[in-house]
Structures are given as C-alpha cells and as structure tokens.
Amino acid sequence: MNGLANFLQAVGHRLLNRFSRIGRGSLFLWQCLLSLGYLLRRPRLLVAQLYSVGVQTLLIILVAGLFVGMVLALQAYIVLVDFGAEESISLMVSLSILRELGPVFTGLLFAGRAGSALTAEIGLMKSTEQLSGMEMMAVNPMKYIIAPRFLAGILSVPMLTAIFMAIAILGGFFVATEMLGIYEGVFWSQMQTKVDFYDDLINGMIKSVVFGFVVVWIAVFEGYDCVPTSEGLGQATTRTVVHGSLAVLGLDFILTALMFNV
Amino acid sequence: MSTRNIEIIVGAFVVLAVLAMVMLSLKVSNLASYGDVGNVYEIRAEFENIGGLKERSPVSAGGVRVGKVADISYNNEQFTAVVTMQIDGDYRFPLDTSASILTAGLLGEQYVGLEPGGDEEYLEDGSEIELTQSALVLEQVIGQFLYSKAQEE
C-alpha cells in the first residue's frame, strides 16, 4: 500500500515538474519577445551574435550540403537509369533538397553545432553567477544576453538553409554533369519546369523559420533554466541537442502534412 | 577579433545567404516565369477527358513550348473538363486550331498539343478551341483491346 502511494507521489511530482517547465518556458519566450525591441537600439549586440551563431555554423553547413547534394545525385542516377529517366536527376535532387533535406538537415546541424554552444554559454554564465551579477548592476540579462542570441539564431537558420540548398544543388549539378554525363541545359531546364517557387521553395523556407525558432527557443531556455552545476550544465546541453532534433523531426512531419496537402 | 572584422564577416554571410536565395529563386525554381504574365493571352478548350493533365502542364505546338495550362475546371452543363491555357503573346494560331492531350513518351507527363488549321483569322484572348481530342486513357485502350479480342473468338 505504501509502495503504491510512493509511486503515485513520484508520478505526480514528475508531472508537476513537467508542467512547471512548460510554464517557465512559455513565460521565458514571452519575456524574450518583449526584450527584442531593445536590439533596435543596440544592433551591435546582434551582429556579434550573428557571427558566433551563424557564421561559425557556416562551414559545417557548406560541407554537409555539398555532400548531401552529391550523394543524392548518385543515388538518384542509380535508380533512374533503370527506367531511362536519368535526365530527371535534377528534379529529384532539387525537390528533395528544397522540400525536406534543406530545412531538416540545417535544423539538426544547427541544434548540434550552435544550439549546444548557446546552452553551454548561457548555462556557464548562470553557474558562474554572471547573470545574477548583471541583475545586481541593474542590467537586464534578458535584454543584454538572451534577446541578441535568440534573434541571431532565428535569423541565422533561414539564411543557413538557403545556403545549404544552393550548395547542395550545385553539388548535385557537379556530380550529374561531370561524373554522370547529364547535359547542363537539361539539368537546369528539367528543374525549372517542375520546381515551383511558392509550393517548393517558399514552403521549405517557412519550415526553416519554424525549425529555427523552436531550436533556438529550446537552446536558450535550457541554458537559462539549467541547474547551475557542472552536471546540470552537461544535462542541459544534451537536452538541447536531443529535444531540438526531435522537435525538428516531429514538426517536419506536421508541416509537410499541412503544406503538401496529402 | 575586432568589431570591424566581425561586422565584415557577418556582412559577407548575409550577402552569401541573399545570393543563395536569388539563385534558388531564379535558377532552380520557376519564379522567372511568373514575371512574364503581361505578354500572354488566354484561350479555352473543352475536353471529354483530360487524363493526368495538371495546372502548369506545358502547351506545345509542333514540339515547341508555346504556353502553359493556367486553370482546369469542370463544366456542369456540358459535363466536360474546361482547360484554360495561357499562350505566349509571340505566337498566334488560326481559329480552327485543334487541341489534343498527348503524352510525352510512354509514361511521361501529359501536355496539350495544338495543331494549327487553315483559317484566315486568329485566336485571341478569351476565344475557345472547338476541335478537341481527349487524353488517351491506358485502361480504356486495354479494355477495348480485350473486348475486341473476346469478340473475335
């Protein structure tokens, strides 16, 4: 009997903890959005964060994009050549990149590369009491630390996605024309006749905006809300990567179902 | 790193992203073809069956792409499919032009093929093609084939 009571209590405790985290996360997001206006007066803060969040993620995005595009072209060729349709390579590469792989890959890589760094940075500031120190000096850490990182992340992800898509298609173009002997003109014209600006490109970019928003929210909140010990910091960083990646994949399913009216 | 260097690098990053977006819009997707709506005229044609024809399918004459399918709807009075086509203003076709729905290759996409007639006057914006030929539906062809085979025996 006692065991059952303990069990129920433990379940209830965890459930309440969950709810309180969701509540704190939502309040945090609200405060974050309210502090964004401050950046209009201090754009320097944003530029510095765009560098550490966006530019430093660029290399992994470029390399990953190039290889994804090249591999996709090879795989598409292997399947399509059996049907004598190897000229549709460009279509398969561009549609899968624009609709799915571009936003999803960028979201996952961003969660791993920049999200974890954001959590660790903010978490360490909290553990070393820099955030409380700022509050003591009447500097709002929400405005000075959190908001620039938040906005920089949200702006960076769509830009990185566009770069990923472009480099992946160029990678596919290189493999298709140089290695597989598809004519250049055929490659581009096949793509242009079937890829729609609104249906494919804009929908892909909308996905990337959503992913960026969610991943950055998770990353910044985990850092701000972490248990200020070395162990708590490690757990928060892990949670950022795991929850961020799962959120990207889960949202991708929902957005795809909504956008491409299946 | 100095603030100025960071600003330069971030600026380059933003420019790169904009260039990527421009390339994706103009080179990869069909944004460029959205622009030239000005110089087109619309003609209509009614078909009994349009098969797998879709909006934005090509319209061609003699193998040359002259326009695209702008809209597909269903006529409730005549029970026919109404296909509205946007034809490039550079091309003109006689009034007795016929339209048929053809397939590129055996399993390829379907398109509208225009066959010019000999009339002195030309189709203009809003006019309708009278002579149409429906899509070849593979199931019906096979069905007819089986039916005729069965009759022979």
Interface residues (C-beta under 8 A of the other chain):
Chain A: R44 V47 A48 L50 Y51 G54 V55 L58 S94 L98 P158 M159 L160 A162 I163 M165 A166 I167 I169 W188 M191 Q192 T193 V195 D196 F197 D200 L201
Chain B: T3 I6 E7 I9 V10 F13 V14 L16 A17 L19 A20 M21 M23 L24 S25 K27 V28 S29 N30 L31 A32 S33 Y34 R56 P58
